[in-house]
Amino acid sequence: MQDYLYIDSSAALAPVLQQYRQSELLVLDTEFVRTRTYYARLGLIQAYDGKTLALIDPVAIDDLSGFWSLLRAPHITKLLHSCSEDLEVFAHDGGIQPAPLLDSQIAAGLAGQGHGLGYAKLVQQYLGVELDKGESRTDWIRRPLTESQLAYAANDVLYLYRLFPELKQTLQQQGRYQWALEESARMTEGRLLPPDRELAYLKVKNAFQLSTMELAVLRGLAAWRLDKAVKKDLALGFVMKDHALIALAKKQPRTVNDVLRLKDLTDQEKRFYARDVVNIIADTDYSRLPEPIDVLALKPEYKAAFKLLKSCLEQIATSAQVPVEMLGSKRHINEYLGWYWDNRQGQLPLLLQGWRGELAAETLQTLSL
């Protein structure tokens, strides 16, 4: 077992950060708790530069500004695995996104190791080590953490550092290391922007079913729910469920008693928010109606076009030995079709940009959809 430092004071953290600033590679991971909250609660930060493995306690240390600034250092590659949630934590707690960034899950996919590999599987494939995942459900906020929990956390950066040289070499031999950096950097885009309350309604499930008048009501309700969730640090669904918002937008109750009679809301939702809901509906601005939500899948030509595009991408992915899920996911295909059917106006779809464009652009331009 690799030795590690448990760091729970600013005084102990400072020299380690100074050492890390001399490194070219820093492996990172976070442990957090997120059950009912809007924001994840950061419980532990793991860092390893090949010399010092540090378990940094953000519960005990008030000022982590030195660590957050380290993530900006341009000469240090920050290596994480499947880091979407880590990036969310960095954005909220540190107001920062790491750069340059390499996600080893992305890198492994581009290196031909398979799509969406978990950390334990990646370690097994490269190092032949079976990791114990017994502490994966730990309450990382609770103190003290046990030796078993700390060892588990340490392993999440230890083995990633050890397998990285072979992974990097494979990518460089394939001419794909820059691809991996490009795709990893894309994961950080927009994460430092506040959530757009005006567009929150577009993320409500089944919003496409509503008329423009109903969407105007939903827009106000979704913005209110987002504000409430952020203020109370509650997950959106613990403020009010999506199906309840849809029902309110359709039925538009005018009084508290109208709300109380609805079967679509829980008793708690009615008790806490009936008055808010009535006020929001009454204040709906119908002078600027949202555009109808255009659902590509409802177009008569969608099914055939999607099938053709997916088949084409599968052939390209097989030839290039990259997972088709990475090259062209459903989201990528829909983005391309929306752009194509909009007379190829607006921002170039991802399938025609960067490494995807290198592989697919020439072939896609021959397709008639």
Secondary structure, DSSP 8 states (H G I E B T S, - for coil): ----EEE-SHHHHHHHHHHHTT-SEEEEEEEEE-SS-SS-EEEEEEEE-SS-EEEE-TTT-S--HHHHHHTT-TTSEEEESS-HHHHHHIIIIIS---SSEEEHHHHHHHTTS-TT--HHHHHHHHH------TTTT--TTSSS--HHHHHHHHHHHHHHHHHHHHHHHHHHHHT-HHHHHHHHHHTTTTTTS---GGGGGGGSTTGGGS-HHHHHHHHHHHHHHHHHHHHHT--HHHH--HHHHHHHHHH---SHHHHHH-SSS-HHHHHHHHHHHHHHHHT--TTS-------GGGSTTHHHHHHHHHHHHHHHHHHHTS-HHHHS-HHHHHHHHHHHHTTT-SS--GGGSHHHHHHHHHHHTT---
